[in-house]
Amino acid sequence: MHAIEKILAKHAGLTKIETGEIITADIDFAEINDLYPQTLISFEEMNGKKVWDKDKVAFTFDHFAPASTIKMAQIHKTMRKFRDDNELTHHFDINAGVCHQVMPEAGVIYPGCIVVATDSHTTTHGAFGALGTGVGATDMATILISGKLWFRVPEIVQMRIEGEAPLGVYPKDVILYLLGKVRANGAVYKAIEFTGSYIESLDVAGRMVICNMALEMGAKTAYIQPNQNVLDYVNARTKIPYEVMYTDKGYKFAESYTFDISKITPQVAAPHSVDNVYPIERFKDVKINQAFVGTCTGGRTTDISAAADILRGKKISDDVRLLVIPASTEVMNDCLSKGILQDLIASGATICTPGCGPCLSAHEGVLAEGEVCITASNRNFPGRMGSNKANIYLASPAAAAASAITGYITDPREYMKEA
Amino acid sequence: MITMLKGKALVLSNNIDTDQIYPGRFLDIVDHKEIGTHCFAGIDENIAPNFPKGGIVVAGTNFGCGSSREHAPIALINMGVSVVLAESFARIFFRNAINLGLPLIVCKGLNKLVENNDEIQVDIVEAKITLLKNNKVIQGEKLGEYAMHILESGGIKPMMRNLYK
């Protein structure tokens, strides 16, 4: 069996499971973000009284942090009351950050666990050898009542990524490159395991970027076999005992792909689809209004640091806004202690509260009609960051920073040559 | 559960994501009827006010990709959609829709045979789709046993109410 199947089997109390089978699995952690008051409405409609385990449920206020409408404030208020009524152990209020960053930081994510959240990018936790998947509000309400969720055992696809990343190529460029090849519906309903020499070389943050955007291929979940580096991160944060699962020798994947990234250049996904991917050079004449470094995809210390390395000692173009939103308060403190945020502010960056920011057009830097944004986030659908008539280009944090200097989409290598 | 449906088609393309079905700027709305008035506002704000009750959405591949937002199927149901027929569906959207009792049927090639406002008849159980303009019958993929069980229960809420009395 594959490690993913072993995780599912163990949580379903089975020794063996087969692709396509419907199983019911115990959930180790359930997280609800502030877009989902419907979860609590559905919970009541299904006669829910108390959550099944107060240690295994948390709210994260990240999409609307802090509230900018009365409706948003009301949602936070309702959720805080539910937290109090249920005496939930964990809670991530508006001062915490994006759910996919704060959960691993809080030590609730560990190898072999099943984490379900009301957020599609829950695939991120495959970076820790966990099984993470997103659900909607009513599915989540069934978990809050029962502690369980039904799953169809997915086909498992292997994506082997080989080679050393060239200068200016970051994990974001690599996953965009893969998206361009596999396409947005390339892995619908399937689980993806990422392996290969490139993946093995990645740090925790890089692994999170790859697993995060696996969702944009339609994947149900993503998985990277944890290495010592990952276990050290987890061990420093969790007290929960865990078992790392390993795939049996000779396991047959439903599909296998190999990618050589040793010769790729920085990548960009152009409007309005995540798989509309080309080398960045193609867009050098595209004038931008905003650059954004942040979110569950591109808001970790490594991302903000990469942006600062490009911008340090330089000013952003007068025609451009540069938004920098750390993925969590821990990330923000880390960046402050290293002087990174101070450097970015000196370059002209606008720093906002840790959270999702304008990624989904909820608040904090949305786009007007006809505006163009280059962003380290994960989606460029029409209207994703504001007006339906705005254009969004997905790229690495370094590319967003370089573009903020020139005011046009710019290859970050132009500012890396002297290094 | 009503298993035979008839309605007018709204034909859409591939990769209709949840931001097109229900844009993020409306996510703080909780009232279902109001959510329904913004359905497909990411494509065209004139779709919802003019959508016929019981209308049928016909789409291409990967319908409902993107966010896990349940607002998407809530918006479709409250705008009056009776069933969605598509080449394929994104995973979370599929679960959300079935949980709320909105039938979905995978039907390859259908969106190339149908035009806006064509009358379509759908047999949910047999996954048979009839184009009333030419009586052409197209066989879709039958829903899985578990998904059909949820639909027959009227969605997952009545099912859970029976399990946890």
Contacts between the chains, C-beta under 8 A, distances in Angstrom:
chain1	res1	chain2	res2	distance
A	22	B	144	7.6
A	22	B	146	5.0
A	35	B	27	5.2
A	35	B	69	6.3
A	36	B	70	7.3
A	37	B	30	5.6
A	38	B	30	7.3
A	38	B	70	5.4
A	38	B	71	7.6
A	38	B	74	7.3
A	41	B	30	7.5
A	42	B	157	6.5
A	45	B	157	5.2
A	45	B	161	7.9
A	46	B	157	5.2
A	46	B	160	4.2
A	46	B	161	5.6
A	46	B	164	7.1
A	47	B	160	7.7
A	47	B	161	5.5
A	47	B	164	6.1
A	47	B	165	7.2
A	48	B	164	7.8
A	63	B	27	7.3
A	64	B	28	7.0
A	69	B	28	5.6
A	71	B	28	3.9
A	71	B	29	6.9
A	71	B	30	7.3
A	72	B	28	4.9
A	75	B	28	6.6
A	75	B	30	7.6
A	118	B	68	5.7
A	119	B	67	7.7
A	119	B	68	5.7
A	120	B	66	6.7
A	120	B	67	5.2
A	120	B	68	4.5
A	120	B	92	5.9
A	134	B	68	4.2
A	134	B	92	5.4
A	135	B	68	6.1
A	135	B	92	6.4
A	135	B	95	6.5
A	135	B	96	7.9
A	136	B	68	5.3
A	136	B	69	7.2
A	136	B	70	3.7
A	136	B	73	7.7
A	136	B	92	6.1
A	136	B	95	6.5
A	136	B	96	3.7
A	136	B	99	6.9
A	137	B	70	4.2
A	137	B	96	7.9
A	138	B	70	6.3
A	138	B	96	7.0
A	138	B	99	4.6
A	138	B	100	6.4
A	138	B	155	7.9
A	138	B	156	6.0
A	138	B	157	6.8
A	139	B	95	5.7
A	139	B	96	7.1
A	139	B	99	6.0
A	139	B	156	7.6
A	141	B	160	7.9
A	142	B	156	6.2
A	142	B	160	5.6
A	145	B	160	6.4
A	145	B	164	5.7
A	146	B	160	7.7
A	146	B	163	7.7
A	146	B	164	7.1
A	150	B	146	6.8
A	152	B	144	7.8
A	184	B	15	5.7
A	184	B	62	6.2
A	184	B	65	6.3
A	185	B	14	7.9
A	185	B	15	7.1
A	185	B	61	5.3
A	185	B	62	4.0
A	185	B	65	7.2
A	185	B	88	6.6
A	185	B	90	8.0
A	188	B	62	6.3
A	188	B	65	8.0
A	188	B	88	6.2
A	188	B	89	8.0
A	188	B	90	6.3
A	188	B	91	6.3
A	189	B	91	5.2
A	218	B	62	6.4
A	218	B	65	6.4
A	218	B	90	6.0
A	218	B	91	6.7
A	220	B	91	5.4
A	273	B	15	6.3
A	360	B	19	7.5
A	360	B	24	3.9
A	360	B	27	7.4
A	360	B	67	7.2
A	361	B	19	7.9
A	361	B	23	6.7
A	361	B	24	4.0
A	361	B	25	5.2
A	362	B	24	5.5
A	362	B	25	7.4
A	362	B	27	6.3
A	362	B	28	7.8
A	366	B	25	7.6
A	379	B	17	7.7
A	379	B	19	7.2
A	379	B	66	6.6
A	381	B	17	4.6
A	381	B	19	4.3
A	381	B	20	6.5
A	381	B	42	7.5
A	381	B	66	6.3
A	382	B	19	7.0
A	382	B	20	6.2
A	382	B	42	5.9
A	382	B	43	7.8
A	383	B	19	5.4
A	383	B	20	7.0
A	383	B	23	4.8
A	383	B	24	7.6
A	383	B	25	7.9
A	383	B	41	8.0
A	383	B	42	4.4
A	384	B	19	5.0
A	384	B	24	7.0
A	386	B	25	7.7
A	388	B	23	7.6
A	388	B	42	6.1
